[in-house]
Amino acid sequence: MTNYLDCFENIVSVFNEWFRVLKPDGIVVGMCMNAAAYTNPSGPLENRRRVQCFTETTLRCYFSGCKFSVKSIEKVDKFLYFIAYPNKK
């Protein structure tokens, strides 16, 4: 479980590492800020620790590009809660 997804500089490397270490029946559960829920120009990047912005679409793209299937993404307030699993067959 992670709630620091938007603080990693190289998200593809993070997803690839998760894919490497997860067992075939493992899952990734986490949350991140929903960039689409903000109205101010800097959005979630107002917090200087964040270096990434995600929407439901970009999150799905990253997961699928790194060989994960998304089970669910829920939007709650300014957050995206996600569950994904590796496609290891």
Secondary structure, 3 states (H helix, E strand, C coil): CECCHHHCCCHHHHHHHHHHHCCCCCCEEEEEEEHHHCCCCCHHHHCCCCCCCECHHHHHHHHHHCCEEEEEEEEECCEEEEEEEECCC
